[in-house]
Amino acid sequence: MKLLNLLPLAAIAAAFVIPDDRVMSQIAIESQNSADSASSWLPSKNQLQDEFDKTSENVLKFSKNALDDAYDHTAESFNKVSQKAYEIGFDAQSWLQSASSSFVPKGHHGHHGHGKPNLTIYELIAESKYTTRLAGLINEYPDLVTLLNGTLANYTFFAPIDSAFEKIPEDAPKPSKEELKKVLLYHVSPEYYPAAKVLVTHTVPSALTVDTVGIGPQRLSTNIGLKGLTVNFYSRIVAIDIFGTNGVIHGVDSILVPPPKAVAIVSFLPGEFSTLELGLSKTGLLPILNDTSNHVGGTLFAPSNFAFQKLGPKINAFLFSKYGQKYLKALLAYHVVPNRTLYSDAYYASTGDATADIPKGLFHIDLPTLLEDKSLGVDVWRYGRLIFIKVNAFSTVVIEDGIAADGVIQVVSDVLIPPKKIDRMEQHWQGEELAVEDLKERLEPYIKNDMNLEL
């Protein structure tokens, strides 16, 4: 399974590129202290709709062109694969620039094909000459055949075309039957996602359930860039809205592989997270986070190398000194939310009281961190595909939804610093110049017990 483990890491490496100051200034949102003031940092609905009308037509046109290029329509509502070079990487800059203007046009309901469908998802795959390898794998699992023939739900299947399998080297080790089944289930969603819904969705629940992500299923991420629609940053959607009697199929050009753990993602991206990884290693937090036996799901608000640089050389020198190590541990613990997985459009908790889609409009939640008695206040604002996320009314999430096997990574523009109490009121850091002594004052209450942290 080494190859299958590397594929998503390579894709994430291509996608997780933190923008420079110029890009960050374009997407930054002015700090606010309450939900009532949110309207001052959010664009108006008319502004969003105008931008949406300009761009979404091109996005959908590209998707339909990809469909036309990839397939010629057949009697089974399937299309012929075009012979194109496949790209596993994703243009992160294009993703960042296009993510804020990707909407579904008014009145669009996707491509409905010709006539009412009369085949199930399984039958469409089994009878098409362009998904023979996928059909052969599904046939090894009678329960999957039953699932994809069933009518218990309207399913969505991201179906790898035959060319997708050619990316696997001939000498690659064969995965076990159990591992292969997990991969196949990761291509299925028990919910109905036609193209119009995919366009306004950041993450999609799959049929793969894992005991490390929380009480909800493992999710897929969807992205829009200059290359069109992609799943998990690297698998390009080359055909949309192939309808069956029990759901819809979208053709993809790469096999979707369940993601690695969050810590593996961080360690794989030293260009962005080497400071964070060093801090987690020096403080002993790295093995704690990597041990999924002590938590179920979680959210890592990951500051980039640039975010640490913004603290200045004096604070960084102090934090990574022998004396500052206990302060560093408290600081990093404030970025870890165990047992609660917050995607940009869904929320999982380890208990049965909260698994839900995040509603449109403004959504606020307080997330308890690994730092004792300290929570992060997170505001999520959604309109169509456009999503703004702020932490403690200051730090912006600049890269959303790093899907991990044990939760999710949200990349933040600034290091998150615990508040300090002034006249019984908590005062949050808002980016002002911070001295070492001020940082120590904020962290001092949490290091008296030698920071024996447990998830």
Secondary structure as GFF3:
##gff-version 3
##sequence-region A 1 455
A	DSSP	alpha_helix	2	15	.	.	.	ID=ss1
A	DSSP	alpha_helix	21	27	.	.	.	ID=ss2
A	DSSP	three_ten_helix	35	40	.	.	.	ID=ss3
A	DSSP	alpha_helix	45	70	.	.	.	ID=ss4
A	DSSP	alpha_helix	92	99	.	.	.	ID=ss5
A	DSSP	alpha_helix	121	127	.	.	.	ID=ss6
A	DSSP	alpha_helix	132	138	.	.	.	ID=ss7
A	DSSP	alpha_helix	142	149	.	.	.	ID=ss8
A	DSSP	beta_strand	155	160	.	.	.	ID=ss9
A	DSSP	alpha_helix	162	165	.	.	.	ID=ss10
A	DSSP	alpha_helix	177	185	.	.	.	ID=ss11
A	DSSP	beta_strand	188	189	.	.	.	ID=ss12
A	DSSP	alpha_helix	195	198	.	.	.	ID=ss13
A	DSSP	beta_strand	203	205	.	.	.	ID=ss14
A	DSSP	beta_strand	219	225	.	.	.	ID=ss15
A	DSSP	beta_strand	228	231	.	.	.	ID=ss16
A	DSSP	beta_strand	235	244	.	.	.	ID=ss17
A	DSSP	beta_strand	247	252	.	.	.	ID=ss18
A	DSSP	alpha_helix	262	268	.	.	.	ID=ss19
A	DSSP	alpha_helix	270	282	.	.	.	ID=ss20
A	DSSP	alpha_helix	285	290	.	.	.	ID=ss21
A	DSSP	beta_strand	298	303	.	.	.	ID=ss22
A	DSSP	alpha_helix	305	309	.	.	.	ID=ss23
A	DSSP	alpha_helix	313	319	.	.	.	ID=ss24
A	DSSP	alpha_helix	325	333	.	.	.	ID=ss25
A	DSSP	beta_strand	336	338	.	.	.	ID=ss26
A	DSSP	beta_strand	340	342	.	.	.	ID=ss27
A	DSSP	beta_strand	346	349	.	.	.	ID=ss28
A	DSSP	beta_strand	355	357	.	.	.	ID=ss29
A	DSSP	beta_strand	361	368	.	.	.	ID=ss30
A	DSSP	beta_strand	375	383	.	.	.	ID=ss31
A	DSSP	beta_strand	386	391	.	.	.	ID=ss32
A	DSSP	beta_strand	395	404	.	.	.	ID=ss33
A	DSSP	beta_strand	407	412	.	.	.	ID=ss34
A	DSSP	beta_strand	420	422	.	.	.	ID=ss35
A	DSSP	beta_strand	425	427	.	.	.	ID=ss36
A	DSSP	alpha_helix	436	443	.	.	.	ID=ss37
A	DSSP	three_ten_helix	444	446	.	.	.	ID=ss38
###
